[in-house]
Amino acid sequence: MTRVLFVCLGNICRSPMAQGIFAHRAEQAGRDLLADSAGTAAYHLGQHPDRRTLAVLKRHGVFLDHRARQVQDRDFERFDWILAMDTANLQELARRCPEHRRDRLARVLEPVGGGDVADPYYGGTEGFEENFRQLNEAADAWLLRWV
Ligand code: 4NP
């Protein structure tokens, strides 16, 4: 089994979307993947994902049940991979991560050309659709690596 944690800022928009997409794609491919998500910030602890994230996932047939939580020190030992949505969150993870686990940190778009999954919080629904498109593409690429 591959265990992967997706990380954004608030853990209500991008990282829960990634969690839902990767779990869905893995299940479709018959792969054993444990997907979870967390935020580097504590603004939204215990909250459901943003309704715009849930709407985009539902439109694409992806089910998700998650409550926001913050990254914990023990996450660095529990997960095989910790994939950040953007550079700022990767830097925060790297700051907190024990040195012997730093090679397990990456940006989620790294295998599809790099770049950031843009923060969609203050924008419209098209930002969430673009997040979905990027994360769906990244899921295929990561699943190929995790054979
Ligand atoms: P996320 O989006 O990091 O993708 O969950 C955000 C959610 C909330 C805030 C910022 C980004 N916020 O500032 O409250």
Backbone and ligand atoms as CSV (ligand in chain L), in Angstrom:
chain,resi,resn,atom,element,x,y,z
A,1,MET,N,N,0.834,-1.200,0.000
A,1,MET,CA,C,0.000,0.000,0.000
A,1,MET,C,C,0.873,1.256,0.000
A,2,THR,N,N,0.474,2.234,-0.785
A,2,THR,CA,C,1.142,3.540,-0.771
A,2,THR,C,C,0.288,4.506,0.038
A,3,ARG,N,N,0.942,5.181,0.987
A,3,ARG,CA,C,0.226,6.160,1.822
A,3,ARG,C,C,0.661,7.558,1.411
A,4,VAL,N,N,-0.321,8.405,1.068
A,4,VAL,CA,C,0.029,9.741,0.584
A,4,VAL,C,C,-0.841,10.800,1.256
A,5,LEU,N,N,-0.180,11.871,1.670
A,5,LEU,CA,C,-0.861,13.002,2.307
A,5,LEU,C,C,-0.764,14.216,1.386
A,6,PHE,N,N,-1.897,14.832,1.101
A,6,PHE,CA,C,-1.941,16.033,0.274
A,6,PHE,C,C,-2.078,17.245,1.186
A,7,VAL,N,N,-1.329,18.296,0.866
A,7,VAL,CA,C,-1.275,19.451,1.773
A,7,VAL,C,C,-1.489,20.763,1.016
A,8,CYS,N,N,-2.415,21.579,1.532
A,8,CYS,CA,C,-2.579,22.954,1.054
A,8,CYS,C,C,-2.593,23.870,2.280
A,9,LEU,N,N,-3.167,25.044,2.147
A,9,LEU,CA,C,-3.140,25.989,3.273
A,9,LEU,C,C,-4.274,25.690,4.262
A,10,GLY,N,N,-5.508,25.712,3.770
A,10,GLY,CA,C,-6.661,25.599,4.668
A,10,GLY,C,C,-7.236,24.206,4.821
A,11,ASN,N,N,-6.864,23.280,3.916
A,11,ASN,CA,C,-7.404,21.915,3.889
A,11,ASN,C,C,-8.921,21.887,3.683
A,12,ILE,N,N,-9.420,22.880,2.933
A,12,ILE,CA,C,-10.841,22.816,2.566
A,12,ILE,C,C,-11.062,22.876,1.055
A,13,CYS,N,N,-10.086,23.337,0.271
A,13,CYS,CA,C,-10.285,23.452,-1.186
A,13,CYS,C,C,-9.431,22.455,-1.968
A,14,ARG,N,N,-8.123,22.720,-2.074
A,14,ARG,CA,C,-7.289,21.946,-3.007
A,14,ARG,C,C,-6.884,20.573,-2.496
A,15,SER,N,N,-6.383,20.488,-1.247
A,15,SER,CA,C,-5.863,19.180,-0.801
A,15,SER,C,C,-6.962,18.136,-0.597
A,16,PRO,N,N,-8.159,18.513,-0.100
A,16,PRO,CA,C,-9.210,17.486,-0.073
A,16,PRO,C,C,-9.646,17.075,-1.477
A,17,MET,N,N,-9.591,18.034,-2.426
A,17,MET,CA,C,-9.906,17.670,-3.812
A,17,MET,C,C,-8.899,16.639,-4.316
A,18,ALA,N,N,-7.617,16.874,-4.047
A,18,ALA,CA,C,-6.576,15.919,-4.466
A,18,ALA,C,C,-6.795,14.559,-3.813
A,19,GLN,N,N,-7.106,14.567,-2.522
A,19,GLN,CA,C,-7.367,13.315,-1.798
A,19,GLN,C,C,-8.477,12.517,-2.489
A,20,GLY,N,N,-9.578,13.204,-2.814
A,20,GLY,CA,C,-10.709,12.525,-3.451
A,20,GLY,C,C,-10.355,11.990,-4.826
A,21,ILE,N,N,-9.662,12.804,-5.615
A,21,ILE,CA,C,-9.312,12.408,-6.984
A,21,ILE,C,C,-8.352,11.227,-6.984
A,22,PHE,N,N,-7.284,11.317,-6.192
A,22,PHE,CA,C,-6.277,10.242,-6.192
A,22,PHE,C,C,-6.882,8.933,-5.682
A,23,ALA,N,N,-7.721,9.009,-4.641
A,23,ALA,CA,C,-8.354,7.784,-4.123
A,23,ALA,C,C,-9.256,7.172,-5.190
A,24,HIS,N,N,-9.994,8.027,-5.888
A,24,HIS,CA,C,-10.907,7.566,-6.938
A,24,HIS,C,C,-10.143,6.917,-8.089
A,25,ARG,N,N,-9.092,7.583,-8.559
A,25,ARG,CA,C,-8.314,7.051,-9.677
A,25,ARG,C,C,-7.625,5.742,-9.295
A,26,ALA,N,N,-7.141,5.667,-8.067
A,26,ALA,CA,C,-6.486,4.438,-7.606
A,26,ALA,C,C,-7.481,3.291,-7.550
A,27,GLU,N,N,-8.666,3.592,-7.062
A,27,GLU,CA,C,-9.684,2.543,-6.982
A,27,GLU,C,C,-10.056,2.050,-8.378
A,28,GLN,N,N,-10.224,2.985,-9.302
A,28,GLN,CA,C,-10.538,2.601,-10.691
A,28,GLN,C,C,-9.448,1.706,-11.274
A,29,ALA,N,N,-8.199,1.981,-10.878
A,29,ALA,CA,C,-7.061,1.238,-11.428
A,29,ALA,C,C,-6.758,-0.033,-10.614
A,30,GLY,N,N,-7.580,-0.297,-9.567
A,30,GLY,CA,C,-7.359,-1.475,-8.736
A,30,GLY,C,C,-6.094,-1.396,-7.902
A,31,ARG,N,N,-5.745,-0.178,-7.477
A,31,ARG,CA,C,-4.502,0.033,-6.738
A,31,ARG,C,C,-4.798,0.341,-5.278
A,32,ASP,N,N,-3.878,-0.089,-4.412
A,32,ASP,CA,C,-4.051,0.063,-2.978
A,32,ASP,C,C,-3.389,1.365,-2.524
A,33,LEU,N,N,-4.196,2.408,-2.397
A,33,LEU,CA,C,-3.665,3.722,-2.036
A,33,LEU,C,C,-4.441,4.267,-0.847
A,34,LEU,N,N,-3.722,4.730,0.166
A,34,LEU,CA,C,-4.365,5.421,1.276
A,34,LEU,C,C,-4.109,6.911,1.084
A,35,ALA,N,N,-5.182,7.686,0.870
A,35,ALA,CA,C,-5.050,9.123,0.619
A,35,ALA,C,C,-5.684,9.896,1.774
A,36,ASP,N,N,-4.946,10.888,2.268
A,36,ASP,CA,C,-5.457,11.764,3.325
A,36,ASP,C,C,-5.031,13.182,2.946
A,37,SER,N,N,-5.522,14.175,3.689
A,37,SER,CA,C,-5.101,15.547,3.408
A,37,SER,C,C,-5.083,16.350,4.699
A,38,ALA,N,N,-4.318,17.441,4.661
A,38,ALA,CA,C,-4.165,18.315,5.828
A,38,ALA,C,C,-3.755,19.697,5.350
A,39,GLY,N,N,-3.864,20.674,6.246
A,39,GLY,CA,C,-3.477,22.044,5.927
A,39,GLY,C,C,-2.272,22.471,6.749
A,40,THR,N,N,-1.521,23.445,6.223
A,40,THR,CA,C,-0.436,24.008,7.025
A,40,THR,C,C,-0.992,25.041,8.016
A,41,ALA,N,N,-2.169,25.595,7.723
A,41,ALA,CA,C,-2.804,26.567,8.617
A,41,ALA,C,C,-3.947,25.913,9.385
A,42,ALA,N,N,-4.424,26.617,10.414
A,42,ALA,CA,C,-5.443,26.040,11.302
A,42,ALA,C,C,-6.787,26.767,11.188
A,43,TYR,N,N,-6.974,27.551,10.112
A,43,TYR,CA,C,-8.182,28.390,10.026
A,43,TYR,C,C,-9.490,27.611,10.043
A,44,HIS,N,N,-9.485,26.405,9.498
A,44,HIS,CA,C,-10.764,25.737,9.214
A,44,HIS,C,C,-10.896,24.376,9.879
A,45,LEU,N,N,-10.207,24.180,10.982
A,45,LEU,CA,C,-10.179,22.865,11.638
A,45,LEU,C,C,-11.576,22.300,11.845
A,46,GLY,N,N,-11.756,21.047,11.469
A,46,GLY,CA,C,-13.022,20.345,11.685
A,46,GLY,C,C,-14.085,20.612,10.653
A,47,GLN,N,N,-13.806,21.514,9.716
A,47,GLN,CA,C,-14.836,21.859,8.724
A,47,GLN,C,C,-14.867,20.871,7.560
A,48,HIS,N,N,-16.041,20.774,6.949
A,48,HIS,CA,C,-16.181,20.023,5.702
A,48,HIS,C,C,-15.427,20.764,4.591
A,49,PRO,N,N,-15.088,20.058,3.495
A,49,PRO,CA,C,-14.498,20.760,2.355
A,49,PRO,C,C,-15.427,21.870,1.848
A,50,ASP,N,N,-14.831,22.865,1.226
A,50,ASP,CA,C,-15.567,23.972,0.603
A,50,ASP,C,C,-16.626,23.394,-0.342
A,51,ARG,N,N,-17.812,24.009,-0.352
A,51,ARG,CA,C,-18.901,23.441,-1.173
A,51,ARG,C,C,-18.552,23.465,-2.660
A,52,ARG,N,N,-17.658,24.386,-3.067
A,52,ARG,CA,C,-17.260,24.420,-4.489
A,52,ARG,C,C,-16.359,23.245,-4.833
A,53,THR,N,N,-15.505,22.831,-3.892
A,53,THR,CA,C,-14.708,21.601,-4.083
A,53,THR,C,C,-15.636,20.392,-4.180
A,54,LEU,N,N,-16.613,20.315,-3.271
A,54,LEU,CA,C,-17.532,19.169,-3.286
A,54,LEU,C,C,-18.357,19.146,-4.568
A,55,ALA,N,N,-18.747,20.332,-5.070
A,55,ALA,CA,C,-19.557,20.396,-6.291
A,55,ALA,C,C,-18.759,19.908,-7.500
A,56,VAL,N,N,-17.502,20.332,-7.601
A,56,VAL,CA,C,-16.664,19.897,-8.725
A,56,VAL,C,C,-16.438,18.386,-8.657
A,57,LEU,N,N,-16.131,17.887,-7.464
A,57,LEU,CA,C,-15.913,16.441,-7.326
A,57,LEU,C,C,-17.174,15.672,-7.716
A,58,LYS,N,N,-18.312,16.128,-7.238
A,58,LYS,CA,C,-19.576,15.431,-7.525
A,58,LYS,C,C,-19.849,15.414,-9.031
A,59,ARG,N,N,-19.572,16.534,-9.679
A,59,ARG,CA,C,-19.792,16.633,-11.130
A,59,ARG,C,C,-18.950,15.603,-11.881
A,60,HIS,N,N,-17.809,15.240,-11.295
A,60,HIS,CA,C,-16.920,14.263,-11.920
A,60,HIS,C,C,-17.060,12.873,-11.299
A,61,GLY,N,N,-18.095,12.680,-10.485
A,61,GLY,CA,C,-18.367,11.351,-9.939
A,61,GLY,C,C,-17.450,10.912,-8.818
A,62,VAL,N,N,-16.847,11.883,-8.117
A,62,VAL,CA,C,-15.917,11.545,-7.034
A,62,VAL,C,C,-16.564,11.846,-5.689
A,63,PHE,N,N,-16.605,10.838,-4.811
A,63,PHE,CA,C,-17.152,10.989,-3.468
A,63,PHE,C,C,-16.029,11.323,-2.492
A,64,LEU,N,N,-16.313,12.188,-1.522
A,64,LEU,CA,C,-15.295,12.531,-0.531
A,64,LEU,C,C,-15.940,12.806,0.818
A,65,ASP,N,N,-15.382,12.209,1.878
A,65,ASP,CA,C,-15.799,12.502,3.247
A,65,ASP,C,C,-14.541,12.900,4.016
A,66,HIS,N,N,-14.428,14.166,4.403
A,66,HIS,CA,C,-13.217,14.627,5.081
A,66,HIS,C,C,-13.537,15.846,5.936
A,67,ARG,N,N,-12.848,15.961,7.062
A,67,ARG,CA,C,-12.912,17.167,7.899
A,67,ARG,C,C,-11.515,17.749,7.972
A,68,ALA,N,N,-11.445,19.078,7.912
A,68,ALA,CA,C,-10.135,19.741,7.862
A,68,ALA,C,C,-9.326,19.487,9.126
A,69,ARG,N,N,-8.047,19.247,8.920
A,69,ARG,CA,C,-7.107,19.093,10.028
A,69,ARG,C,C,-5.785,19.731,9.631
A,70,GLN,N,N,-4.939,19.954,10.620
A,70,GLN,CA,C,-3.636,20.566,10.369
A,70,GLN,C,C,-2.565,19.477,10.309
A,71,VAL,N,N,-1.506,19.733,9.556
A,71,VAL,CA,C,-0.370,18.803,9.496
A,71,VAL,C,C,0.203,18.614,10.900
A,72,GLN,N,N,0.495,17.348,11.250
A,72,GLN,CA,C,1.088,17.028,12.556
A,72,GLN,C,C,2.487,16.474,12.341
A,73,ASP,N,N,3.341,16.580,13.354
A,73,ASP,CA,C,4.712,16.077,13.231
A,73,ASP,C,C,4.732,14.598,12.842
A,74,ARG,N,N,3.823,13.818,13.385
A,74,ARG,CA,C,3.878,12.380,13.101
A,74,ARG,C,C,3.500,12.053,11.648
A,75,ASP,N,N,2.855,12.992,10.939
A,75,ASP,CA,C,2.549,12.753,9.519
A,75,ASP,C,C,3.823,12.492,8.717
A,76,PHE,N,N,4.931,13.109,9.120
A,76,PHE,CA,C,6.176,12.953,8.369
A,76,PHE,C,C,6.715,11.529,8.447
A,77,GLU,N,N,6.300,10.785,9.473
A,77,GLU,CA,C,6.723,9.384,9.596
A,77,GLU,C,C,5.675,8.427,9.034
A,78,ARG,N,N,4.410,8.847,9.026
A,78,ARG,CA,C,3.308,7.929,8.685
A,78,ARG,C,C,3.086,7.777,7.190
A,79,PHE,N,N,3.475,8.795,6.399
A,79,PHE,CA,C,3.148,8.770,4.969
A,79,PHE,C,C,4.379,8.520,4.113
A,80,ASP,N,N,4.169,7.768,3.016
A,80,ASP,CA,C,5.261,7.506,2.071
A,80,ASP,C,C,5.586,8.759,1.268
A,81,TRP,N,N,4.535,9.528,0.967
A,81,TRP,CA,C,4.691,10.765,0.205
A,81,TRP,C,C,3.850,11.858,0.821
A,82,ILE,N,N,4.379,13.073,0.844
A,82,ILE,CA,C,3.606,14.242,1.247
A,82,ILE,C,C,3.692,15.233,0.095
A,83,LEU,N,N,2.557,15.447,-0.546
A,83,LEU,CA,C,2.527,16.234,-1.787
A,83,LEU,C,C,1.824,17.565,-1.549
A,84,ALA,N,N,2.581,18.643,-1.741
A,84,ALA,CA,C,2.075,19.996,-1.509
A,84,ALA,C,C,1.426,20.542,-2.769
A,85,MET,N,N,0.410,21.374,-2.567
A,85,MET,CA,C,-0.287,21.978,-3.706
A,85,MET,C,C,0.509,23.111,-4.331
A,86,ASP,N,N,1.364,23.760,-3.532
A,86,ASP,CA,C,2.108,24.883,-4.101
A,86,ASP,C,C,3.449,25.063,-3.378
A,87,THR,N,N,4.224,25.992,-3.893
A,87,THR,CA,C,5.584,26.208,-3.404
A,87,THR,C,C,5.596,26.696,-1.957
A,88,ALA,N,N,4.676,27.588,-1.616
A,88,ALA,CA,C,4.656,28.124,-0.246
A,88,ALA,C,C,4.400,27.000,0.761
A,89,ASN,N,N,3.471,26.134,0.459
A,89,ASN,CA,C,3.177,25.033,1.384
A,89,ASN,C,C,4.288,23.989,1.393
A,90,LEU,N,N,4.953,23.783,0.253
A,90,LEU,CA,C,6.116,22.881,0.236
A,90,LEU,C,C,7.224,23.424,1.134
A,91,GLN,N,N,7.444,24.729,1.063
A,91,GLN,CA,C,8.488,25.341,1.899
A,91,GLN,C,C,8.165,25.208,3.380
A,92,GLU,N,N,6.894,25.374,3.726
A,92,GLU,CA,C,6.488,25.221,5.127
A,92,GLU,C,C,6.670,23.764,5.579
A,93,LEU,N,N,6.332,22.813,4.708
A,93,LEU,CA,C,6.536,21.401,5.040
A,93,LEU,C,C,8.024,21.097,5.222
A,94,ALA,N,N,8.843,21.611,4.326
A,94,ALA,CA,C,10.286,21.341,4.385
A,94,ALA,C,C,10.881,21.886,5.679
A,95,ARG,N,N,10.357,23.030,6.121
A,95,ARG,CA,C,10.829,23.641,7.362
A,95,ARG,C,C,10.528,22.730,8.556
A,96,ARG,N,N,9.368,22.081,8.514
A,96,ARG,CA,C,8.928,21.264,9.658
A,96,ARG,C,C,9.401,19.817,9.584
A,97,CYS,N,N,9.782,19.362,8.395
A,97,CYS,CA,C,10.041,17.937,8.169
A,97,CYS,C,C,11.430,17.522,8.671
A,98,PRO,N,N,11.531,16.385,9.395
A,98,PRO,CA,C,12.866,15.873,9.750
A,98,PRO,C,C,13.676,15.621,8.482
A,99,GLU,N,N,14.964,15.878,8.567
A,99,GLU,CA,C,15.808,15.830,7.371
A,99,GLU,C,C,15.749,14.476,6.655
A,100,HIS,N,N,15.674,13.386,7.417
A,100,HIS,CA,C,15.697,12.058,6.788
A,100,HIS,C,C,14.413,11.735,6.022
A,101,ARG,N,N,13.397,12.597,6.109
A,101,ARG,CA,C,12.139,12.369,5.362
A,101,ARG,C,C,11.935,13.402,4.245
A,102,ARG,N,N,12.877,14.325,4.073
A,102,ARG,CA,C,12.656,15.425,3.111
A,102,ARG,C,C,12.534,14.947,1.670
A,103,ASP,N,N,13.138,13.789,1.353
A,103,ASP,CA,C,13.035,13.287,-0.025
A,103,ASP,C,C,11.643,12.738,-0.316
A,104,ARG,N,N,10.779,12.732,0.661
A,104,ARG,CA,C,9.383,12.291,0.486
A,104,ARG,C,C,8.445,13.464,0.240
A,105,LEU,N,N,8.967,14.672,0.193
A,105,LEU,CA,C,8.167,15.873,-0.061
A,105,LEU,C,C,8.294,16.263,-1.525
A,106,ALA,N,N,7.188,16.672,-2.129
A,106,ALA,CA,C,7.227,17.183,-3.497
A,106,ALA,C,C,5.990,18.050,-3.739
A,107,ARG,N,N,6.041,18.813,-4.807
A,107,ARG,CA,C,4.822,19.485,-5.252
A,107,ARG,C,C,4.022,18.489,-6.086
A,108,VAL,N,N,2.720,18.530,-5.939
A,108,VAL,CA,C,1.869,17.514,-6.573
A,108,VAL,C,C,1.949,17.562,-8.101
A,109,LEU,N,N,2.260,18.732,-8.678
A,109,LEU,CA,C,2.328,18.830,-10.146
A,109,LEU,C,C,3.717,18.512,-10.695
A,110,GLU,N,N,4.637,18.113,-9.823
A,110,GLU,CA,C,6.020,17.878,-10.257
A,110,GLU,C,C,6.122,16.910,-11.453
A,111,PRO,N,N,5.395,15.758,-11.474
A,111,PRO,CA,C,5.554,14.848,-12.621
A,111,PRO,C,C,4.831,15.304,-13.893
A,112,VAL,N,N,4.095,16.392,-13.838
A,112,VAL,CA,C,3.418,16.897,-15.038
A,112,VAL,C,C,3.900,18.310,-15.377
A,113,GLY,N,N,5.181,18.557,-15.131
A,113,GLY,CA,C,5.776,19.821,-15.560
A,113,GLY,C,C,5.946,20.839,-14.463
A,114,GLY,N,N,5.538,20.510,-13.236
A,114,GLY,CA,C,5.764,21.412,-12.108
A,114,GLY,C,C,4.748,22.517,-12.030
A,115,GLY,N,N,5.052,23.511,-11.228
A,115,GLY,CA,C,4.131,24.623,-11.033
A,115,GLY,C,C,3.225,24.407,-9.834
A,116,ASP,N,N,2.383,25.381,-9.595
A,116,ASP,CA,C,1.511,25.384,-8.423
A,116,ASP,C,C,0.057,25.113,-8.813
A,117,VAL,N,N,-0.659,24.437,-7.926
A,117,VAL,CA,C,-2.126,24.394,-8.008
A,117,VAL,C,C,-2.594,25.676,-7.323
A,118,ALA,N,N,-3.142,26.598,-8.124
A,118,ALA,CA,C,-3.435,27.949,-7.614
A,118,ALA,C,C,-4.525,27.916,-6.546
A,119,ASP,N,N,-4.352,28.767,-5.527
A,119,ASP,CA,C,-5.355,28.904,-4.464
A,119,ASP,C,C,-6.662,29.431,-5.076
A,120,PRO,N,N,-7.743,28.648,-5.009
A,120,PRO,CA,C,-8.990,29.049,-5.672
A,120,PRO,C,C,-9.956,29.773,-4.737
A,121,TYR,N,N,-9.569,29.967,-3.466
A,121,TYR,CA,C,-10.533,30.323,-2.419
A,121,TYR,C,C,-11.305,31.605,-2.711
A,122,TYR,N,N,-10.583,32.635,-3.181
A,122,TYR,CA,C,-11.243,33.923,-3.388
A,122,TYR,C,C,-11.718,34.147,-4.827
A,123,GLY,N,N,-11.592,33.108,-5.657
A,123,GLY,CA,C,-12.008,33.236,-7.055
A,123,GLY,C,C,-13.341,32.559,-7.319
A,124,GLY,N,N,-13.626,32.335,-8.619
A,124,GLY,CA,C,-14.890,31.709,-9.014
A,124,GLY,C,C,-14.743,30.206,-9.182
A,125,THR,N,N,-15.832,29.580,-9.635
A,125,THR,CA,C,-15.824,28.109,-9.756
A,125,THR,C,C,-14.861,27.621,-10.830
A,126,GLU,N,N,-14.500,28.502,-11.804
A,126,GLU,CA,C,-13.581,28.060,-12.857
A,126,GLU,C,C,-12.206,27.710,-12.279
A,127,GLY,N,N,-11.821,28.375,-11.188
A,127,GLY,CA,C,-10.560,28.039,-10.525
A,127,GLY,C,C,-10.584,26.623,-9.980
A,128,PHE,N,N,-11.709,26.221,-9.445
A,128,PHE,CA,C,-11.852,24.866,-8.907
A,128,PHE,C,C,-11.827,23.833,-10.041
A,129,GLU,N,N,-12.432,24.175,-11.170
A,129,GLU,CA,C,-12.406,23.271,-12.333
A,129,GLU,C,C,-10.976,23.098,-12.853
A,130,GLU,N,N,-10.217,24.198,-12.867
A,130,GLU,CA,C,-8.819,24.123,-13.303
A,130,GLU,C,C,-8.003,23.286,-12.314
A,131,ASN,N,N,-8.249,23.453,-11.022
A,131,ASN,CA,C,-7.598,22.613,-10.008
A,131,ASN,C,C,-7.878,21.139,-10.300
A,132,PHE,N,N,-9.139,20.832,-10.598
A,132,PHE,CA,C,-9.525,19.434,-10.857
A,132,PHE,C,C,-8.767,18.881,-12.054
A,133,ARG,N,N,-8.709,19.669,-13.114
A,133,ARG,CA,C,-8.051,19.210,-14.345
A,133,ARG,C,C,-6.572,18.900,-14.076
A,134,GLN,N,N,-5.905,19.813,-13.379
A,134,GLN,CA,C,-4.480,19.617,-13.077
A,134,GLN,C,C,-4.256,18.410,-12.172
A,135,LEU,N,N,-5.089,18.275,-11.153
A,135,LEU,CA,C,-4.898,17.188,-10.189
A,135,LEU,C,C,-5.223,15.832,-10.807
A,136,ASN,N,N,-6.187,15.800,-11.691
A,136,ASN,CA,C,-6.537,14.551,-12.366
A,136,ASN,C,C,-5.383,14.074,-13.250
A,137,GLU,N,N,-4.752,15.003,-13.934
A,137,GLU,CA,C,-3.586,14.690,-14.760
A,137,GLU,C,C,-2.423,14.216,-13.883
A,138,ALA,N,N,-2.221,14.917,-12.760
A,138,ALA,CA,C,-1.142,14.539,-11.844
A,138,ALA,C,C,-1.379,13.152,-11.250
A,139,ALA,N,N,-2.633,12.819,-10.996
A,139,ALA,CA,C,-2.944,11.499,-10.407
A,139,ALA,C,C,-2.475,10.379,-11.336
A,140,ASP,N,N,-2.730,10.517,-12.618
A,140,ASP,CA,C,-2.267,9.497,-13.579
A,140,ASP,C,C,-0.754,9.341,-13.506
A,141,ALA,N,N,-0.053,10.471,-13.464
A,141,ALA,CA,C,1.417,10.444,-13.479
A,141,ALA,C,C,1.977,9.823,-12.199
A,142,TRP,N,N,1.444,10.205,-11.042
A,142,TRP,CA,C,1.926,9.634,-9.779
A,142,TRP,C,C,1.607,8.142,-9.693
A,143,LEU,N,N,0.419,7.750,-10.162
A,143,LEU,CA,C,0.059,6.327,-10.077
A,143,LEU,C,C,0.999,5.480,-10.933
A,144,LEU,N,N,1.473,6.025,-12.046
A,144,LEU,CA,C,2.463,5.308,-12.856
A,144,LEU,C,C,3.774,5.138,-12.101
A,145,ARG,N,N,4.140,6.144,-11.303
A,145,ARG,CA,C,5.381,6.055,-10.525
A,145,ARG,C,C,5.282,5.071,-9.379
A,146,TRP,N,N,4.085,4.967,-8.827
A,146,TRP,CA,C,3.900,4.139,-7.627
A,146,TRP,C,C,3.574,2.698,-7.975
A,147,VAL,N,N,4.157,2.154,-9.055
A,147,VAL,CA,C,3.850,0.756,-9.413
A,147,VAL,C,C,4.613,-0.196,-8.494
L,1,4NP,P1,P,-6.991,25.718,0.376
L,1,4NP,O1,O,-7.739,27.106,0.122
L,1,4NP,O2,O,-5.635,26.064,0.943
L,1,4NP,O3,O,-6.911,25.125,-0.998
L,1,4NP,O4,O,-7.861,24.920,1.325
L,1,4NP,C1,C,-7.856,28.108,1.089
L,1,4NP,C2,C,-8.828,28.019,2.058
L,1,4NP,C3,C,-8.975,29.035,2.985
L,1,4NP,C4,C,-8.123,30.125,2.952
L,1,4NP,C5,C,-7.120,30.189,1.971
L,1,4NP,C6,C,-6.997,29.181,1.049
L,1,4NP,N1,N,-8.258,31.164,3.892
L,1,4NP,O5,O,-7.517,32.160,3.795
L,1,4NP,O6,O,-9.138,31.087,4.775
